[in-house]
Amino acid sequence: MKRMLRAMIVDDEELAVERLEMVLSEIGGIEICHTSLDPWEAYEYAKKSPPDMAFLDISMPEINGMRLSSLLRELDASIDVVFVTGYDNYAVQAFDVNALDYLLKPVTVKRMIQTLDKVRKKQQVTATAPPAIKPGNLAGHGEKQPPGMTPVERERNAEVDISAIPSTKLHVPHVRKALVSRPRLIRKLNEGMETKLTLLSAQAGYGKTTALSEWVRQNGALTAWVSLDKRDNEYTQFWSCLTAAIQEQVPGFGQTVTHALEKEALVYLEHTTPALLNELNQLTGELAIVIDDYHFIELPDIHRSLYELLERLPSHIHVYIASRTELAIPTSRLLGKGECNQIFAHDLRFQLDEGIVFFRDTADLLLTNEQVTALFDQTEGWISGLQLAAISLKRSENITETIQRFSGRQRDISDYLLREVLRYQSEATLAFLLQTSVLNRMNDSLCEAVTGQTNGQEQLERLEKLNLFIIPLDDHRNWYRYHHLLSDFLQQLLFKKDRREWLQAHHRAAIWLENHGFDEEAVEHYLEGEQFADAVRIIEKNLHTLVQSKSVALHRWVSKLPENAFADKPMIEMFYISVLLGVGEWEAAFRRVGQATVRFQGMRERWGDTAWNRAMGNIYFFCSITSYLQKDLARTSEYFELVERHMPEGSFFQTMGRNRYQGYDAFDDHLAFINDLHAGGAFLSKWIAVWEQKENYPFVGLLYASYSKLLYEWNRLEEADRYVSQAIGRQDIKPFARILIHNMISASRIQQALGNPGRASELLEQLKAQIDSPDNELFMRSIEAEEACLSLRQGSRSYAQEWLQRCGLSHTDEVSLYRVQEHLALARVLAACERMEDALYLLERLNPLLSKEGRLRDRIKALILQSVILHRLGRTEAALAQLEIALQLSEPEGYIRSFMDEGAGMEALLAGYLKQQQGSGLKNPRPVSLAYVKQLLQALRVTPDAEQQPHNLTVQELKIMQLISQGLSNKEIALRLNITSETVKSHIKNVYKKLEVNNRVQALQRAAEWITLG
């Protein structure tokens, strides 16, 4: 007997608790182990007896549901949390903190059943899932996941969810029998097992799919197959399909790829293929990957990432791509290296001898050689043309006359032959063909729903026996599809013949698909059938999921809807705007924000005050974003004031997705986008003052981070430290990794500049422990890049060298705004490791991008680093030229620390520049004031980093070494210097790294070679 789930209900409203109890009682199978109106009392109960799941209200006094959720997860990470609230403005925040579900009051039985199904499925998977096979050993056994994993860890270890991908897309299409034995073509396909890529490129009807299916059957190699369609022209969907196809053949494959695909954001273009390559490299046997119908893919980002995959593909993996069009990725490099096997129309078309065999043995037609030759002259060996001709000729009373009528282009021939074929079908069969042509795939039940006929399976099998261009998609013949030639022809015919029937066929298909859980396909058909209200209904139902993992589909669907289709659905409008902003379509977003603002202003009476204020608060927040992206801070501030008026608690869009890795910092790291530091400083300080007193307003954390970075740049270190410390002390920012990381990295840099390198390192270590996101791995990459740069500032190159070996970055990578900080870190480490030309190559490509996109701060940093490297290479004139550009850009904004952080090398450069300018006299106007140069030199000569000795020990580290030489313990040193013992340990660890020793005795001996410690 199954154990009942134990549930706890926590809500400060007694009626809400009673309502939820009633709903759960109606459903049954749930033991309500505890109810409480007091969140602290509920927490104490859970400490003694943890439930399986907790239903939490969000808005409660003293402690809200979000905080209680975090406390419960700290007690027991397996507790599933479901938020129950009357407001939808916490939804994204709820999922960011790993809630299982989010229910709006009043909760219906139907909606609760869906939630409980999620809980049971999750528990069933956890309890019964068989161990996964390790990718490194196709025949090996897997390892069970360790007990006690947090939900984030379970999410990170989850396999690709192939249940969302129709299995028919992942099966090799059924081959009834080879049309003709084609050893030449099979040998050509076999050659692909010696190359990275085999490309089959030819128009429809040349037998690409049939050839590949027959090759897979004959070859026997382990083969992953994916058949694409127009819905796969989305980055996440494409790579999910490909990963799922491999997982069909290699159980356990794709865990890290899934992690990279969970959140749709442009940054994942940089991480998906490396993750996939890493897992493919772990496979020990040969694997062929077939991608059929690639011509449906038009998205440049998919083409680029596929090219990256092919360039770095391991030798035991072989990709076969079939496409009607020329491949939209460069193949010249692969061809030049003999790694591309090309098969074109002339390879695929029948040769005359094969045509004779086809008509004689397969089509069972006794044609003369002259008649076959005539057909070949007309069709040029085009296989589908010959198949259609065979069907037509079987019914012809005068074969010679029929052959003579074949003429024209392939499209004309196919249209003529298809009309000839359809002319002989019964009225019922023709109606069936026309109505079902709107379907991408079909089974008997779906066909019956669309046509109204009751013999769907019989019709499908009859069409297959007649060889009417219908293809089984599985071995059991449950699912079929039409050949593209037939499908296109029938759809055009139906649309021209009876547009009303065309719309009804789509509508009936949509209803069936929705009722059977295929929501995405249902939306497509509702849109084609112009049932816009139904499309909006499904979109609204799946809104949060669509934004997080199907944003491209959401974008496409909403763009097809008439403006008035969701006029009274403000959340759809605003989610759509967020998608437009996320994919970089700013102009379209600006336009929609303006239109929505005007529309919403007139909806107060219709929506009521509460809903209207929420909608206006959200739309004004988007108005502020559009103003910010136009670099109009005054207008941004005006809209913030309107957000305050309508929604003082803040918009949930302010923190949407901020526990996920995005990569692009324009929305978070404001100094990456704001070039006017003085205006930026005034803006940031104003809104920090407005929001800092609010207890639950995590959005202010981003402003704290940016303002502390600004004060740091102006070398106002104590003020910067005060602001960032306030941010780090706030509890409301801790669930949001993207807010936390900006503040902690800023704090680390400030501590290093203040002469506290131990504390600087400690903060980054603490940050690693505090990040709790499904994207931990991506956040760790950013933190480790920062650690590498910090180690160089602290005079230790060993960690930076280790990071360089494992980071997976290369100076030849395509430069991207989404990886600017990684590019800069890589260039710095390359230069420190004496790979200065590689560093310059990267910076020379990065600078134009930063200039073009108006990223002033990062451009200044790149120019400064470039000048330092050129100076080290002895190219003084070039170094001074780059430095002068950096100084010109920096002086108006008052940049200081970007120069100071380069240390002695920058001091020498600035001194050289000053000398050069002073020597030039007054012949030409100076591009940079000498007072600014002198200010920077003065700052460099008093910075704690400048006090480092040739051995690179800081002042604090020298003090500790002196106390060690006196025989003091760590605790005694901590008391003497008024720091913690942990900080002392961190300092000693840094000393060991710098002096390349392992203990105190060795450190004292090494230090004695350079300095006197007495």
N, C-alpha and C positions, 0 to 999 in steps of 0.2 A: 504493500500500500504506500502511495506517495505521501511524503511529509507535506503538511500544509505550510504555505508561506506565512511567516510571522510579520505582521505589518504594524507600524506605529504611525499615529496621526498627531500632528502638532499644528494647532491653529488657535489664535487668540480669540476667535469668534465661536461660541458654543454651537450656534446653528450650523455653521460650516462643518464642524466636527460631526455633528449628528447626520448631516446630509451625506457626508462621505461614508460614514458607517453604514447608512442605509443602502447606498449604491454597492458597496462591497458585499453586504449581506445578500443582496439580490443575486449577485454573480456566484457567490459561494467559493469554497476552496481556499479562503483566506482566514487566517486566525488574527484578529485584531488584538495584539498582545498589550497595547497601551495607547491611551489617548491623553492629550494634555493641552491645556490652555497656556502653559508656561514653558517656554523653550529651555530654560535652565533645568527645570524639573525633569523634562524629557531627556535632556543630556545625561543627568545623573542616573536615570533609569537605564539608558542605553549602555552606560559604563558597566552596569551589573548584568544586563541581559541584552546583548546586541540583537536587534531585529534583522530580518532579511531585507526589509525595505522600509523607507520612511517617507510619508507624505507630509511635506512641509509647506506651510504658508510662507510667503516671502516678507510681507510687511507686518512685522510684529515688534512690540516695544522691547527695549533693552538690547535684544539681539535679533537680527533679522535672519530669514531662512538661509540666505547665502552663507552667512557666518556659521550658523548651526550645521549646515551641510559640511563645511570644512572640518568642524570639530568632530562630527560623526565619522568622517573618513579617516581622521587621525586615530580614532578609537579602533575602527575596523574598516579597512579599505573595501571589503566585500559588500558593505551596506549599499543597496541601490537607493538613490534619492530621486523622488518625483516631486517637483514643485507644483503647488496648487494655488492659484492666485486669480484675482479678478482683473488683472492688468496684463497686457501683452508686452509691455515695454521692458521686461526683464528677460525676455526669451533667449536672446543671443548670449547674454551674460550667464544664464543658467546652463546652456550647453558648453560654454567656455570652462565652467567649473565641473564639467563631466557629469551633469545630471542625466539620468536615464530618460526622463521625459518631462514635459512641461504642460500642465493641464490648466485650461481656463475655466473659471467658475461660471455657471453651475456645471459640474461634471456630469456627463451622461453615462448611462450604463455601456452604450456602444463604445464610447471613447475610452472608458476604463478597461473594457475587455482588451482593446488594442494595447494598452499599457501593460496589463498583466501578461499578455502574450509575449511582449518584449522581455519581461522579467524571466518568464519560464524558459523561453528560447535561450536566453543568455545563460541561465543556470544549467540548462540541458547541455549546451555546448561546452561549458566549463567542466561539467561532470562526466560527460560521455564521449567527448571528442577523442578519436584515436590519435596516438602520437604521430606527428608529422614525420615524413621521411626526410632526412637531411639532404639538401640539394647536392652536397658534395659526393653523395653515394646513392645512385639511383636504386640500388637494391638493398640499401641499408635500412636501419631502424631509427626511428626518431627519438627525441628526448621529450619527456613531459615538461610542461612549463612549471617553474618552481612555485611552491605554495606561497600564499601570502602576497601575491602581486597586487599592486594598486590597480584601479581601473585604467589609469593612464598606461601602466605597463602592459596590462592585458590588451589594450587597444593597440599598442605599439607592436605586440606580438601576434596580432590577428592576421589571418590569411586574407588574400583578396576575396571579397564577397562575390563569388561568381554566380550566386543565386539571382543577382540583379541583371545578369547578362544572359540572354536566351541561349540555352545549350546548343541550339541549332546553329548558332554562329561559330561554334567551336568544333563542329564535327566535319570530317572530310565528306563532301557531297557524295551521295551514293552513285556508283557507276554500275549501270545495269549490265553492260558488257562493252568492251572496247568496240568503237565503230569499225576500226581497222587497226590491225597490228602495225605500230609505227616505231620500229626499232631505231630509226635515225633520230626521231624526236626524243625518245627515251634516253638515248646515249647523250644527246645534247643536255638534257635535264640532269643526267648523272654527273656531268662535268661540274654542275653547281656544287657538288659535295667537295670540290677542291678549291672553291672560291668563297668569298664572303657573301656576295650578292649575285643572284640570278634574276634577271628582269625579263618578264614576258610582256611585251608591249604590242598591242594590236587592237583594232576596233572590235566592237561586239560581233560575236558569231564566229570567231576564229578558233574556238575550242580551247581557250586558255584554261578554264576551270576543269574541263574534261581531261586535258593533258596532264595537269597537275594531280588530279584525283587518281588517274591511272598510274602515274609515276609513283605516288605514295603507296599504292597497292602493290606494285611490283618491287619497289625498292626495299621496303621493309625497315627503313631507318626510322628511329624515333622522330615523330613529326608533330609539331604543334600547328594547328590550322585555325585561322580566323577569317570569316567572310564579313566584309565591311558593307555598310550601307550609309545613307546620307546622315543618319543620326550619330554616326561615329566621327563626324567632322568636328570633334571637340577634343581638346587636349586630354582631359582626364578620361573621357570615355574611350578614346583610342588606345591609350596606354593600359587602361584597365582591361580592355578586351585582349590585348596582346599578352598581358601578364596572366590573365585567366586561361588563355589557350595553352600557355606553357605549363601552368599549374595542373591542367587536365592530364598532362603527361608526366609531370614531376610533382607529386603531392608535396606540399610544404613550401613550394617555390613562391617567391613574391612578397615576403613579409615586409622587407624594407621598402619595396616599391609601393606597396599599399600605403605605408606611412607617408611617403612623399606625395601621394595622390589624394590623401584624405581631404585636403583643403585646396580648392581651386584658387590659385593666385599665381601671378606671372613668375614669381620667384621659383616656382617648382619646375619651370622649364630648365633651371640650372641644376636640379637635383634628381629628377626622375631617371634620366638615362644613366648617370653614374651609379645610382642604386641598382638599376637593372643589369648594367655591365658587371658590377661587383658580384651579383648572384649568378650570372651566366658564367663568370670565371670560375665559380666554385663547382660547376657541373663537370663531371669527369668523362662522360661519354659524348658522342656526337649528337647534335640535335639540329634538325631542320625546322625552320619557322616559315610557314606559308602565309602570306598576307594577300588575300584575294580581293579584287575590286578596289584597288587603292585609288582609282580615279575619283572616288567619292570624297577623298581628302583634299581640301583646298587651303586649310589653315597653315599659314607660313610657319607658325611655331612648331607644328607637328613635323613639317618637312625638315626644319633645322635640327630638331632633336633626333629624328630618324637618321639624318646625315651624321650626327655626332655618334650615334650608336654604331653605324656601319664603319665609320673611320676607326673605331677602337674595338671592333668586334673580335672576340677571341677566335682562334683558328678552328676550333671544334664546333663552332656555331655557324650555320649557313642559312641565309635569309632568301626566300623566294617571293618575289612581288609580281602580281599580275595586275595590269592596268590597261585601260583603253587609251590612255593618253601618255605622252612622254613624261617620264618621272620628273617631278618638280624639284629634284635635288641634284647637285652636281655629281656626276659619276666619272668625270675625266681622270681624277686622281686614282680611283679604284681601277679603271681601265688601264691606266698607265702602269700600274703595279701588277696587272694580271689578276685582279681580285674581283672582276665583274664579268659575269657570263650573260650575254645578251641574246635573247630570242625574240625575233620580230615576226611580222606577218608572213614574210616569205618562208620562214622556218616552219610556221604553224600550218599554212595552207597545204591542202592535199597536193601531192604530185600526181601526175597522170596515172601512173601504175596503181597508186593508192585509190584514186577515184574509180578505176575499173573494178577493183576489189570491193569498194564500198557499194557500188550499184549492184554488183553481182551477188555478194554474200550477205550484206547487211540490209540493203533496201529490197533485195529479191526482185531486181529489175534486169531483164535481159536486154541491154542496150548494145548497139554496135560501137566499135571503137570510134567511129566518126561522130556518133551522137554524143558519146562521153567527151570527146575532144571539143565538140561545139559547146557543150555545157561548161567545160573548163575555160573556153575562150570568153564566155559571157560572165562567169563568176570568178575567174582567176583563182580557182581552187578554194574559194571562200566556203568554209565548211557548212555554216548555217544555210547559205544559199543552196548548196547541194542537198542538204537535208530537206529543206522546204521544196526544192524541185522534185525530190524523190516522192514526197507525200503527194504533190500535185500530179506527177506523172502516173502514179498508180491509179488515179481516177480518170486519166485522160483517154479519150477514144482515139486520138491521133497524136502520138508522141512527137513525131517530126514537127508537126505544126505548133505544138505547145512549146517545144524547144526554141523554135524560131521567134516566138513572142518574147522570150527572155532578152531584155536589153536594158541599157542605162546603168546608172550608178548603183552601188550596193543598196543604198537606202530605197531607191525606186524598186529594185528587184525584190527586196524583202517585203516592202509594202504590197507589191503586186502578188507575190507568192502567198503572203499571209491572207490576203483577201481570197485568193483561190482556195486555201485550206479551209477558211471559215465558211466559205460558200456551201460546203458539203455537211456542215454541222446542223443538228436539229435546233429548233428555236429555243428549247429549254437549255441545251448545252451552250448556245451562243449567249443567252442571257446570263448563264452562270459565269462564263468567261469574262464578259464585260463587267459585271458587278464585282467580281472578286479581283479584278485587275488592280483595284485601288490598294490591295493588301501587299505589304512587303513580305509577309509569310502567312501561312494559313493552315488550319486544320479543319476537320469536318465540322466541328461545332461552330467555329467562326464563320465558315462558309455558309452554313445554314442560317446563321443570324443575319448575314448580309444579304443573302438571296431570297430568303423565305422558303427555299426548297428543303426537303427533309432527307435528302439522300446525298449528303455532302461527301461522305467517304466513298460511296459508290462512284460519284462523279470524278473525284480526284484520281481514283484508281483507273477509271475508264480513260481519262485524259492521258495518264501515264502509259497505258497500253497502246493508245493511239500515237504515242511519241509526239504529243502536241506541246513540246517545249516546256514541260513541267518537270521540276527537279525535286526529288525527295531530299529532305534535310536531315533525316536520321534513318537508322537501319530498321526501325519499327514502322516507318512510313506514317508517322503521326503528323509531321509537319512538312509542308511543301512550299516551293516558290516557283513563279513563272520565270522562264528565261527573260533576260532584260529586253530582248528584241520583241518578244510577244507582249510583255507587260507594257512597254512604252506604246506599242501600236494599239493595244486594246484601250489604254487610258485615253489616248488622243481620240480614238473612235467614240468612246462613251461620252467624253466631254463635248464633242461636236454634235453627237446625235441626240443626247438628252441630258442637258446640264442639271436638270432637277433630279434625275436618277443618280447622277454623279454625286451630288450633295447628299442625297439620302443614303447611298452606299457608305460614304464616309461616316455619316452620323450613326448608322447601325453598327458599323465596325467599332466606332468609339465606345458605344454603350457596352458591347460585349467585352472589349478590352478593359474598360474600367471595372466592370463587374468581376473580371478574373484577375484583377490586381496589376494590370499592365498600364499604370497611370501615364507614363511618358508617351507610350504609343497612342494612348487614348487622346491625349492633348493634341498630338499631331493630326489625328483624324477629325477631332472637333474643330480645329482651325480650318482644315481643308473643307469641311462640311459647313463652315460658317456658323457653327453653334458656339458663338463666342462666350455666352454666359456660362456654358458648361466648361469651356476651357479655363475661364477665370476661376470657376469654383475649384477645379482640381489644382490649379496653380496656387490658389490661396491655401488649400488644405496642406500642400507640400512645401510651403514657402521657405521655411527655415532650411529644410534639406536641400532645396534647389539652390539657395544662395550659397550654401557651404560646399556643395559638390557638383552642381549642375548649372553654374552661372551662365555658361555659354548658351545652353538650351533655354534658360529663362530669358536671356537677352533676345534670342531669336523669336521665341513665342510672343513676348510682350510687344516686340516691334511689329508683329503681324496683326495685333489686335487693334480695332478702331479706338480712337481716343476715348469715346464714351463708354467703352466696354468695362472699364474699371474706374469710372469717375467717382463712384462712392466706395472705393476700396483703397483708402489712403496708404495702407501698409504695402500693398502690391506696388503702388507708385514709388514709394520710398525705397523699398527693397530693390526695385529696378534701377533707381537712381544710384544706389550704392553699388550695384553691379557695373553700371556704366563707369563710375569713378574707378572701381577696382580694375577694370580691364583697360583703363587709359583713354576711354572715349569721353574726354572732358567736355568738348563742345556740345555733344549730344546731351550730356548730363546738365550742363549749364542751361540749355534750352528747356529741358523738361522741368528743372527746378523752377524756372521763371513761370512756366505755364501752370504748374501745380500750385504755386503760391497764389496766383490769381484765382484759380478754381477753388482752392480750399477756403479762401477768405469769404466766399459767398455761401459756405455750407454750414454756418453756425446753427441756424434754426433746424436744419435737417438732421444734423448729427448730435445736437445737444452740447452743453458747455464742456462737459468732461472730455468727451471724445474729440470735440473741436480743438480744445486747448492742447490736447496731446498731439493731434495732427499738426497744428500750427507750430508747436514747439519743435517737433521733428523736422518739419519742412524748413523752419528758420535755421535749424542747425545745418541743414544742407545748403541753405543760402550762405551761411558763414563759410562753409567749405569751398563753395565756388568762388567766393570773394578772396579767400586765402590763396587758392590756386592761381588767381589772377594777381596775387601779391598786393592786394588792396587791404592792408591791415585795419585802416580806419573803418571801412565798410564791414569787415569781419567783426570788429568790435561792436558795431551797431546791431548786427544780427545776434551776437551773443547776448546783448541786452534784451532782445525780443525773446530769445530762448528762456532767459531768466524770468521774464514776465509770464510766459505761458506755461513753462515747465521747470520750475525752480529745482525740482529733484533731478533734472538732467535727462537727456535723451539716451536711450540704450544704444543708439547708433554711435554714441561717443566712445563706447568701449567694445563695440561689436568686433569680434574676431581678434581682440588684442591679447588673447592667450595663445594665439597661433602665430607662426613665423611668417612674415610677409616679405622681408628682404628690402623692400623699397621704403626709404625712411622719410619721404616728403611729408607724410601724414603724422609721423611720430617725432622725428628728429628735426625740429623746425629750422634749425640753423643750416640744414642741408638744402633748404629751399628759400629761406628769407635771406636776401643779400644785404638789406639795410639793417645793420646790427643795432643802430641807435633806435630806430622805429620799433624793431623787434623787441629790444629791451623794455621800452615803455609799454608795449602791448602785453608782454608776458608778465611783468610786475603788476600791472593793473588787474589782470584776471586772476593771478595767484591771490592777490589781496581779497578779491570778491569770493573766491571759492575755498580758500584754505580753511575756513572755519566749519565747512560742511563735513560731517563725519563720514558719509558714504558718497563720495564724489571722486572716484578714481581717475577721471579724466584730468583732474588738476595735476596728477603725477607727471603727465607728459610735459606740462608747462614748467614744473619744477626742474625736470631734467634739462630742458632746453635753456632755461634761465641760468642754471648752474654752469652749463657749458659756456654760455655767453660771458658770465662773470669770470670764469676760468680763462677764457681767451683774452680778456682784458687784464688778466693777472691780479684780479681782486679775489685772492684765494680764500681768505677768511669768510667773506660774504658767500662765495660759492659753496664753501663747506657747510655754512649754516643752512642754506636753502636745500641742498641735497640731503642733509641729515634730517630735515623736517619731512622730506618726501619718503625717505627710507623708513622713518618711524611710523608712517601711516599704515594701518591695517588694510584699508580698502584697496591698495594697489597690489597687494601680495598675490591675489589670484591671477593677475594679468602679467604674463611673462614679458611681453613687449614693453610694458611700462617699467617693470622692475629692472630689466636689463639696461635700459638707458640711464636710469638713476645710479645703479651700482657701478657701471663702467665710468660714469662721470665722477662718482665718489672716489674710485680707485685712482684715477688720473690726478685728482686734487690732492690726495694723500701723498702720491709720489712727488708732486711738485712741492708739497710742504716739507719734504725731507723725511717722510715716513714710509719707506718702501715695503717694510714688513706688513704694515696695515694695508697698503695698496694691494699686495698679493693676497692677503687674507680676505679682502672684500670680494675678489674674484672667486676665491674658493667657496665663500659663503653663497655667492650667486649661483654657482653650480648646484649647490645643495637645495636652494630655494626654488629653482625652476621646476614647475609641475605642469607640463604641457604635453599633449600628444606629439609635439614637434621638438621634444627635448634634444634630439640629435642635431637638428639644425641650429638651435640656440647654442648648443655646446660648441659648434664650429665657430660661431661668432666670438664666444668667450675665449676659446683657445687661441684665436687669432689675436685678440687683445692681450692675452697672456704672453704670446710670443713677442709682441711689441714692448710690453712692460719689461720682459726679461732683458731686452736689448737696452732699454733705458737704465736698467739696473746694472748694466755691465756684464751680463752673462749671456753668452751666445749658444750654450749647449741646448737649452729648451727650444730656442728658436730653430736650431738645426733639426731637432727631432720633429718639431711641428712641420717644418718644410717637407720632411720625408713622408709624412702621413696625411697632410691636409688635402691632397688630391687636386690642388690648384696648379696651374701652369702659366708661365708668362706668355704663352701662345694662345691662351683661352680668349674667346671673343669677349671684348670689354662690354660691360653692361651697367646701367644705372642701378640695377638690383644687387650689384656686387661691388660697389665702389669701395666700401670699407675693407672688404677682402682683398681687392686689387692693391690698395695702398699698403695694407699689411704685408702682402706678398712681396711687393717691390722693396719695402724696407728690409725684410728678412733676406731676400736675394742679395741685396747690396751688402748687408752685414756678413753674408757667407761668401763674399768675393765674387759673386755672379752679377757684377755691376752692369755689364752689357745687356743681360737678360732683363734686369730691372728697368733699364732705360728703354728697352724695346716695349715693355708693358706701359710705362708712363707716357711714351711718345704716342701711343694709340689711345690712352685714356684722356689725355689733355684736350684733344679736339672735341671729344664727346662732352666733357664737362663744360667746355666753353660754349658749345652749341646749345646745351640745355640750360645754360645760365646758372650752373651750380658753383657759385663764387667760392664758398668756403673750401670745398673739396678741390677746386681748381688751384687755389692758393697752396694748399697742402701738397698737391702733386708737383707744382712748380718748385716749391721749396725743396722737396726731396730730390727732384731732378737736379737742381743746382748743386746740392751737397754731393751727389754722386759724381757729377761732372768735375767738381773740384777735386774729389779724391782721385779721379782718373788723370788729373793734371791738365784738363781742358778748361783752363781758367777763364778764358774769354767767353766761351759758351756758358760756363757756370754763372758768370756775372750778368750775362744777358738774361738768363732765366730768372735770376734773383731780382733783377730790376723790374721785370714784369710783375713778379710776386709782390714787390714793395709798392709798386704803383697801385695795384689792386687792393692792397692791405691798408695803406695809410688812411684813406678816408673813413674806414670802418674801425680803425684802431686795433688791428690784430697785433698781438704781442706773443702769446704763448706758442703759437705755431712756429715762430722763429726760435724762441727760447728752448723748446723741447729738443732741438737738434744739437744743443750743447756746443762743444769746443769747435766743431767743424763749421758751424754757422757763425761763431764769433770771428773765426779767421776770414770767412767769406765777407761778412759785413765790414770788417776792418779794411779788407782789400777794396771793397766797393767805395767806402768812405774816402780812402786814399785816392782812388781813381777820380772821384767826383771833385775832390778838393784840388787835384792837379789840373783839372780841365778849366779852371778859372771861371770867368763869366761869359765865355764865348757863346754858349748855348744855354737856354733855360733848363734848369735841372728837373727831370721827371719826378724825382722824389726829394722831399726836403731833407737836408742834412740833419735837422733837428730830430726827425723821426728815426733816422739811422742811428744817431747817437743815443736816442732813448732805448732802442733795442739793444745796443751794445752795453749800455749801463745796466739794463735788466739782466742780460746774460752774465755779467760779472758779479752779480750778487745772488743769483739763484742757488739754492741748495745743491742742485745737480752740478753746478760749476765747481763746487767745493770738493768733488770727488777727485781722488788721487789717481795716479797712473794705474794702480791696481783696481780702481773702480769701487772701492769701499766708500760708502757714504759716511757722513759725520756720525750718524747714529750707530752705524755698524762699527766704526772705529772705537766709539765709546764702549760698546759691548765687548770688543776684543780686548780693550784695556782692562776691563773688569774681569774678563775670563783669565787674563794673565795674572791677575791678583788672586785667583783661585775661588772666585765667587760662584755660587750655584745660580741656576736660572731664576729661582725664586728671589734670591738676594739681588740679582741684577735688576729684576722687575721692580722691586721696592726702591732701589737706588735711583732708577730712571723714571719712576712713576708710570710704568706701563704694565700690561698684563704679562703673565708667564707665556701665554700663547704667542704674543707679539715677539717676545724674546726668542722663542723657538723659531719663529718665522725668519727673524733677522739672522740667526745663526745658520739656518738652512741656506739663506741667500749667500752668506759668507762662504760656506762650503762650496757652493756652485761656482762662485767667482774665483776662489783660490784653487778650485779643482782638488779638494781634499775630502776626507770622509769622517774626520773626528777632530776634537779640540786640539790634541797634541800636534797633529799634522797642520792644523790651521795656524797655531802659534809659530811653528817652525817656518812655514811658508811666509807668514807675515813678517817675521824677523828679517827676511831677506830684503824687504823694502822699507820697513818703517820701524820706529822705536815706539814700543807700547808703554813704556814706563811713565 
